[in-house]
Amino acid sequence: MIEIRRALLSVSDKTKLLDLARTLIRRNIQLIASGGTAKAIQEAGFPVTPVEDWTGHPEAMEGRIKTLHPRIHGGLLARRDNAGDLADMQRLGLQPIDLLVVNFYPFEKTLASGKPDEDIIEAIDVGGPSMVRAAAKNGIHVVVLTDPAQYEEFAALLDEHEGKVTEEFGKQCAARAFARLVTYDSAIASWLNKGSFQTLTLSQIRELRYGENPHQSASIYMKSGTDPAGLVAAEKLSGKQLSYNNMLDADGALKLLREFEQPAAVIVKHVTPCGVGVSDSVSEALALALETDRVSAFGGIVALNREMDRQTAEILSEMFLEIILAPSFTPQALEIFAKKKMLRLLTFDWSELQGLVASRELRAVWGGYLMQDTDLGLPELDQLQVVTKRSPTSAELDALKLAWKVCKHVRSNAIVFADSRHTLGIGAGQMSRVDSADLAVRKAVAAKLSLSGSVCASDAFFPFRDGLDIAAKAGATAMIQPGGSVRDEEVMAAANEYNMAMVFTGRRHFRH
């Protein structure tokens, strides 16, 4: 057991600090604290020894030197069961420190704020990581807490064991402390190396139901030292445990959903959209989305960008679905879904999804990893180039933009037929673009949807005119595609033959 008699506190994030201080004082544990931490504890009326009084050395260099002192590091590093260490402690007049509570200067937040380099440099903590490393190295004798989320468990153990905690808890805290050091130092190294150096430290959030298949185990992780966000922070209101595939599908649905500002409904199956609708209400948007491919929607995922209300819930009440995502659910909607015990209902932060900023994506390959920028945004929709004799009408342009937004999120090769309100046929994941075009037409026919007067989107250029021929003969009157093929002239000529309007985006959106 590790007996706690003396604690050193030095925190930037003062969340739950006073609750912890109150617990320590109640156990007659001596408090030592630095700078603003000492001030906060003093103002709360608790007894505390400022670090400069403990070390006998004042702060220097505008706070750069506060805790770098033998009385601090000796107290943290001394092995309580080592005769030599104990003799040195007595010889040097040092006293043991049994608990270290530290969180670092907010380097990552300072970096993200866009502040100048001199401010970012000053956000690099030296004393905090030095103390944490010392305490964690001595984790069988010293407890180190680096996150306010640890305080409650520590306090419970302290009460349970009458002022002591288990060595196992100390080791767990030491491991977590070293993980935080890695995350913190790697963020600094990455900034100094202009992003060419990457170290990713992950913390397991929870185990998932299973992986892609039931015989595969799976878990969800988040970057160490960060707060839960996005899909990781989504609240599950009901239903069974999520699987690996569920998380991928939900992620794909939300990323497509964020492309729309007006009320929208997205249906995803196997990480590919099988129906998208937009309207003045989510209930009508959902009804439109279901028209595209009701068969594939079976066992799929539905995502809405507005609250799930009673009318919308009734549309889904008789369907088998894996997950429904919405920013919120009305009590009436929850009542309708209450009988579906296995259905997962998830809420997410719509404003956070809309504010998603550029990030990096990581994927494992044999022997290494691939990293790329996330494909965010559609700036090309404001710079479309008309390449045919006829320009698209206003209605066609609205439909082209909807088709392009969806096409970006469909597995390549991707072909999407749409009108201005919803998708009509989606061809995904085929080895040739002409096969995707043919599949999209067959999907529309199966759903008894007319493609007459529709528009068509292709996520990459047409290498031949055959894909465009299929779209035109099916009834499409306008086309959107990146362009860039050596046969662009041939494809443009084919579009003119059909009196089809065609626009180039200059940007493709492959999804492998």
C-alpha positions in Angstrom: 0.0 0.0 0.0 1.1 3.6 -0.6 0.4 5.9 2.3 -0.3 9.5 1.4 1.1 12.0 3.9 2.2 14.8 1.7 1.0 16.0 -1.7 2.3 18.4 -4.3 -0.3 20.1 -6.6 0.6 22.1 -9.7 -2.2 22.3 -12.2 -3.2 24.4 -15.2 -6.7 22.9 -15.4 -8.2 23.5 -12.0 -11.3 21.4 -12.6 -12.2 19.6 -9.3 -9.1 20.9 -7.7 -10.9 22.2 -4.6 -12.8 18.9 -4.2 -9.5 17.0 -4.2 -7.9 19.5 -1.8 -10.9 19.1 0.6 -10.4 15.3 0.5 -6.7 15.6 1.3 -7.2 18.1 4.1 -9.8 15.9 5.7 -7.2 13.1 5.8 -4.6 15.5 7.4 -2.4 15.3 4.3 0.0 18.2 4.0 -0.5 20.3 0.8 2.3 21.9 -1.2 1.3 23.9 -4.3 2.8 26.1 -6.9 1.8 29.5 -8.3 -1.9 29.8 -9.3 -2.7 26.4 -7.7 -1.5 27.6 -4.3 -3.5 30.8 -4.7 -6.7 28.9 -5.6 -6.3 26.7 -2.6 -5.5 29.6 -0.2 -8.5 31.6 -1.4 -10.7 28.6 -0.6 -9.5 28.8 3.0 -7.4 25.6 2.9 -3.9 25.4 4.5 -1.2 25.1 1.8 2.6 25.6 1.7 3.7 27.5 -1.5 6.4 25.8 -3.4 8.9 28.7 -2.9 8.5 28.3 0.9 9.0 24.6 0.6 12.2 24.8 -1.5 13.5 28.1 0.0 13.9 29.4 -3.6 11.7 32.1 -5.2 10.2 31.7 -8.6 12.5 33.0 -11.4 12.5 33.8 -15.1 8.8 34.8 -15.1 7.8 31.4 -13.7 10.0 29.2 -15.8 11.8 28.0 -12.7 9.4 27.0 -9.9 9.6 23.3 -9.1 13.1 22.4 -10.5 14.6 21.8 -7.1 16.2 18.9 -5.1 13.5 19.2 -2.4 10.9 18.5 -5.0 12.6 15.8 -7.2 14.3 14.2 -4.2 10.9 13.9 -2.5 9.4 12.3 -5.6 12.3 10.0 -6.5 13.3 8.6 -3.1 12.7 4.9 -2.8 11.1 4.2 0.5 12.6 0.7 0.8 16.1 1.7 -0.2 18.6 2.4 2.7 20.9 4.5 0.5 18.0 6.7 -0.6 16.8 7.1 2.9 20.2 8.0 4.1 20.6 10.7 1.4 17.2 12.1 2.3 18.3 12.5 5.9 21.7 13.9 4.9 20.2 16.5 2.6 17.2 17.3 4.7 14.6 16.1 2.2 11.1 14.8 2.9 9.1 12.4 0.8 6.2 13.6 -1.4 3.7 10.8 -1.8 1.2 12.3 -4.2 1.8 14.5 -7.2 -1.1 16.2 -8.9 -0.1 17.8 -12.2 -1.6 18.7 -15.6 0.6 20.6 -18.1 0.5 24.0 -19.7 -2.1 23.7 -22.4 0.3 23.4 -25.4 -2.2 21.7 -27.7 -4.9 24.3 -27.1 -2.4 27.2 -27.5 -1.2 25.7 -30.8 -4.8 25.3 -32.1 -5.6 28.9 -31.2 -3.3 30.2 -33.9 -1.2 32.3 -31.5 2.3 33.5 -32.5 5.3 31.3 -32.0 6.5 33.1 -28.9 3.2 32.3 -27.1 3.4 28.7 -28.2 7.0 28.4 -26.9 5.9 29.7 -23.5 3.1 27.0 -23.5 5.8 24.3 -23.4 5.8 23.0 -19.9 9.1 22.0 -18.3 8.6 21.6 -14.6 5.4 19.7 -14.9 6.6 16.9 -17.2 9.9 16.7 -15.2 8.0 16.1 -11.9 5.6 13.7 -13.6 8.4 11.6 -15.1 10.1 11.5 -11.6 6.9 10.4 -9.8 5.9 7.9 -12.5 9.4 6.3 -12.4 8.8 5.8 -8.6 5.2 4.7 -9.1 5.3 1.9 -6.5 5.9 4.6 -3.9 4.3 7.8 -5.3 0.9 8.3 -6.9 0.8 10.7 -9.8 -2.5 12.1 -11.1 -2.4 13.8 -14.5 -6.1 14.1 -15.2 -9.0 15.5 -13.1 -11.0 12.4 -14.2 -8.7 10.4 -11.9 -9.5 12.3 -8.7 -12.8 10.6 -7.8 -11.4 7.1 -8.0 -8.3 8.2 -6.0 -10.5 9.8 -3.3 -12.6 6.6 -3.0 -9.5 4.5 -2.6 -8.1 6.9 0.0 -11.3 6.6 2.1 -11.5 2.9 1.6 -8.0 2.2 2.8 -7.8 4.9 5.5 -5.4 7.3 3.8 -3.6 4.7 1.6 -4.0 3.5 -2.0 -3.0 0.2 -3.6 0.4 -0.2 -5.4 -1.6 -1.5 -8.4 -3.4 1.9 -8.6 -0.1 3.6 -8.3 1.3 1.6 -11.3 -1.8 2.3 -13.3 -1.4 6.0 -12.7 2.3 5.8 -13.6 1.4 4.2 -16.9 -1.2 6.8 -17.7 1.3 9.5 -16.8 3.9 8.2 -19.2 1.2 8.0 -21.9 0.4 11.6 -21.3 4.1 12.6 -21.6 4.3 10.8 -24.9 1.3 12.7 -26.2 2.4 16.0 -25.0 6.0 15.7 -26.2 5.0 14.4 -29.6 2.7 17.4 -30.1 5.6 19.7 -29.4 8.0 17.6 -31.7 5.4 17.6 -34.5 5.0 21.4 -34.3 8.8 21.9 -34.3 9.2 19.5 -37.2 6.4 21.2 -39.2 4.3 18.1 -39.0 6.9 15.6 -40.4 7.1 13.8 -37.1 4.0 12.0 -35.9 3.4 10.0 -32.7 -0.1 8.9 -31.9 -0.9 7.7 -28.4 -4.4 6.2 -27.9 -6.5 5.4 -24.9 -9.2 2.7 -25.1 -12.7 4.1 -24.5 -14.6 0.8 -24.6 -14.8 -2.5 -26.2 -17.1 -3.0 -29.1 -19.6 -5.8 -29.7 -17.2 -7.4 -32.2 -15.2 -6.5 -35.3 -16.2 -6.8 -38.9 -17.2 -10.4 -38.1 -18.2 -11.9 -34.8 -15.0 -13.9 -34.4 -13.0 -10.6 -34.5 -12.6 -8.5 -31.3 -12.7 -4.7 -31.6 -12.4 -1.6 -29.4 -12.8 2.1 -29.9 -9.9 4.5 -28.9 -9.4 8.2 -28.7 -6.3 10.3 -28.7 -4.8 10.4 -25.2 -5.0 13.7 -23.4 -8.0 14.9 -25.3 -11.7 15.2 -24.4 -14.2 12.8 -26.0 -15.7 14.4 -29.1 -17.6 13.5 -32.2 -18.9 10.0 -32.6 -16.9 8.9 -29.6 -18.9 11.3 -27.5 -22.3 10.4 -29.0 -24.8 9.4 -26.4 -26.5 6.0 -26.8 -30.1 6.3 -25.5 -31.0 2.7 -26.1 -30.2 -0.5 -27.8 -27.5 -3.2 -27.7 -23.7 -2.6 -27.8 -22.2 -1.1 -30.9 -20.0 -3.1 -33.3 -17.0 -2.1 -35.4 -19.2 -2.0 -38.5 -21.8 0.1 -36.7 -19.2 2.7 -35.9 -18.0 2.9 -39.5 -21.5 3.2 -40.9 -22.4 5.9 -38.3 -19.3 7.8 -39.1 -20.0 7.7 -42.9 -23.6 8.8 -42.3 -22.6 11.8 -40.2 -19.9 12.9 -42.6 -22.4 12.9 -45.5 -25.1 14.6 -43.3 -22.8 17.6 -42.6 -22.9 18.5 -46.3 -26.5 19.7 -45.9 -27.8 22.7 -44.2 -31.5 22.3 -44.9 -33.4 19.4 -43.2 -31.9 16.2 -44.5 -32.0 12.4 -44.0 -29.3 10.0 -44.9 -29.5 6.2 -45.1 -26.3 4.2 -45.1 -25.5 0.5 -45.6 -22.0 -0.9 -45.5 -20.5 2.6 -45.3 -22.2 3.6 -48.6 -25.3 5.9 -48.9 -28.4 4.0 -50.2 -30.7 7.0 -50.0 -30.6 10.8 -49.3 -33.4 13.2 -49.2 -33.7 17.0 -48.4 -36.9 19.0 -47.8 -38.5 21.5 -45.5 -39.0 18.9 -42.8 -37.1 15.8 -41.8 -40.1 13.6 -42.1 -40.5 14.5 -45.8 -36.7 14.3 -46.3 -36.7 10.8 -44.8 -39.7 9.7 -47.0 -37.7 10.9 -50.0 -34.5 9.1 -48.9 -36.4 5.8 -48.5 -37.7 6.0 -52.1 -34.2 5.5 -53.5 -33.6 1.9 -52.2 -36.0 0.7 -49.5 -34.6 -2.9 -49.9 -31.0 -1.8 -49.1 -32.3 0.3 -46.2 -33.2 -2.9 -44.4 -30.7 -3.3 -41.6 -29.1 0.1 -42.3 -28.4 3.3 -40.5 -30.6 6.4 -40.6 -29.1 9.8 -39.7 -31.1 13.1 -39.5 -29.7 16.7 -39.0 -32.8 17.8 -37.1 -34.7 16.5 -34.1 -36.4 13.1 -34.5 -40.1 13.9 -33.9 -43.2 11.7 -33.7 -44.1 11.9 -37.4 -40.6 10.9 -38.5 -40.4 8.1 -35.9 -43.7 6.7 -37.2 -42.2 6.3 -40.7 -39.4 4.1 -39.3 -41.4 2.3 -36.6 -42.0 -0.8 -38.6 -38.5 -1.0 -40.3 -35.6 -3.1 -39.1 -32.7 -0.7 -38.6 -29.3 -1.0 -36.8 -29.0 2.6 -35.6 -30.8 5.9 -35.8 -28.8 9.1 -35.3 -30.3 12.5 -34.6 -29.3 15.6 -32.6 -32.2 14.9 -30.2 -35.4 12.8 -29.9 -38.7 14.1 -28.7 -40.4 12.1 -25.9 -43.0 10.9 -28.4 -40.4 9.6 -30.7 -38.7 7.7 -27.8 -42.0 6.2 -26.9 -42.5 4.9 -30.4 -39.1 3.3 -30.5 -39.3 1.9 -26.9 -40.6 -1.4 -28.1 -37.5 -1.9 -30.3 -35.1 -3.0 -27.5 -32.2 -3.8 -29.8 -32.4 -0.6 -31.9 -29.6 1.8 -31.0 -30.6 5.4 -30.7 -27.7 7.9 -30.7 -27.6 11.6 -30.2 -24.7 13.8 -31.5 -23.7 17.4 -31.3 -24.9 19.0 -34.6 -23.0 22.2 -34.1 -19.8 20.2 -33.5 -20.3 18.2 -36.7 -20.9 21.4 -38.7 -17.7 22.9 -37.3 -15.6 19.9 -38.2 -12.1 21.1 -39.2 -9.5 19.5 -41.4 -7.7 16.6 -39.8 -5.6 13.6 -40.7 -6.8 10.1 -41.4 -4.7 7.0 -40.5 -5.0 3.5 -42.1 -2.9 0.4 -41.5 -1.2 -1.4 -44.4 1.1 -4.4 -44.2 4.3 -3.1 -42.6 3.2 0.5 -42.1 0.6 3.1 -42.1 -0.9 5.5 -44.6 -1.8 9.1 -43.5 -3.8 11.7 -45.5 -5.7 14.9 -45.1 -9.5 14.3 -44.5 -11.5 15.2 -47.6 -13.5 18.0 -46.2 -15.4 20.8 -48.0 -16.8 21.3 -51.5 -15.3 24.6 -52.6 -15.5 23.4 -56.2 -19.3 23.9 -56.2 -18.7 27.7 -56.3 -16.4 27.3 -59.3 -18.2 25.0 -61.7 -17.1 25.1 -65.3 -19.7 24.6 -68.0 -18.1 22.6 -70.8 -21.1 22.0 -73.1 -23.1 24.1 -75.5 -26.0 24.1 -73.0 -25.7 25.4 -69.5 -27.7 23.7 -66.7 -31.0 25.2 -65.7 -31.5 26.5 -62.2 -33.3 23.3 -61.2 -30.7 21.1 -62.8 -27.9 23.0 -61.0 -29.6 22.4 -57.6 -29.9 18.7 -58.5 -26.3 18.5 -59.6 -25.1 20.0 -56.3 -27.1 17.5 -54.4 -25.8 14.6 -56.5 -22.2 15.8 -56.1 -22.5 16.0 -52.3 -23.7 12.4 -52.2 -21.3 11.1 -54.8 -18.4 12.3 -52.7 -19.4 9.8 -50.0 -20.1 6.8 -52.2 -17.5 4.1 -52.7 -15.6 4.4 -55.9 -16.3 4.0 -58.7 -19.3 6.1 -57.9 -22.3 7.2 -60.0 -25.3 9.0 -58.5 -28.6 10.0 -60.2 -30.7 12.6 -58.4 -33.2 15.4 -58.7 -33.2 18.5 -56.6 -34.8 16.7 -53.6 -33.3 13.2 -53.4 -31.2 10.5 -54.8 -32.8 8.3 -57.5 -30.1 5.6 -58.2 -26.7 4.9 -56.7 -24.0 2.8 -58.3 -21.1 2.1 -56.0 -17.9 0.1 -55.6 -17.7 -1.3 -59.1 -14.4 -2.0 -60.9 -15.4 0.0 -63.9 -17.3 3.3 -64.1 -19.6 2.0 -66.9 -20.7 -0.8 -64.6 -21.4 1.7 -61.8 -23.6 3.7 -64.2 -25.4 0.5 -65.3 -25.9 -0.5 -61.6 -27.3 3.0 -60.7 -29.9 2.7 -63.5 -30.9 -0.8 -62.5 -31.3 0.4 -58.9 -33.6 3.2 -60.0 -35.7 0.8 -62.2 -36.0 -1.6 -59.2 -37.2 1.2 -57.0 -39.7 2.3 -59.8 -38.2 5.7 -60.0 -38.0 7.6 -63.3 -34.7 9.0 -64.4 -36.3 11.2 -67.0 -35.1 14.7 -66.4 -32.7 13.6 -63.7 -29.0 14.6 -63.3 -26.0 12.4 -62.9 -22.8 12.7 -60.9 -19.5 10.8 -61.3 -16.8 11.0 -58.6 -14.0 10.9 -61.2 -13.7 11.5 -64.9 -15.2 9.3 -67.6 -12.4 7.5 -69.3 -14.8 6.8 -72.3 -18.1 8.1 -73.3 -19.9 4.8 -72.6 -20.9 5.8 -69.0 -22.3 9.1 -70.2 -24.2 7.2 -72.9 -25.9 5.1 -70.3 -26.9 8.1 -68.2 -28.3 10.0 -71.2 -30.3 7.1 -72.5 -31.7 6.5 -69.0 -33.1 10.1 -69.1 -30.4 12.3 -67.4 -30.3 15.8 -68.8 -27.2 17.1 -66.9 -23.9 15.7 -65.7 -21.3 16.8 -63.1 -17.8 15.3 -63.1 -14.2 16.4 -62.4 -13.0 16.2 -65.9 -9.3 15.6 -66.7 -9.5 12.6 -69.0 -7.5 12.4 -72.2 -10.9 11.7 -73.8 -12.7 14.8 -72.3 -13.4 16.1 -75.8 -15.1 12.9 -76.8 -17.2 12.9 -73.7 -18.1 16.6 -74.2 -19.1 15.8 -77.7 -21.3 13.0 -76.6 -23.0 15.3 -74.1 -23.7 17.8 -76.8 -25.2 15.1 -79.0 -27.8 14.5 -76.3 -28.3 18.2 -75.6 -27.0 17.4 -72.1 -25.6 20.1 -69.9 -22.3 19.2 -68.3 -20.1 20.9 -65.7 -16.5 20.1 -64.6 -15.5 20.5 -61.0 -11.8 20.2 -61.4 -11.7 18.0 -58.2 -12.4 14.3 -57.8 -13.6 12.5 -54.6 -12.5 8.9 -54.7 -13.4 6.7 -51.7 -11.5 3.5 -51.6 
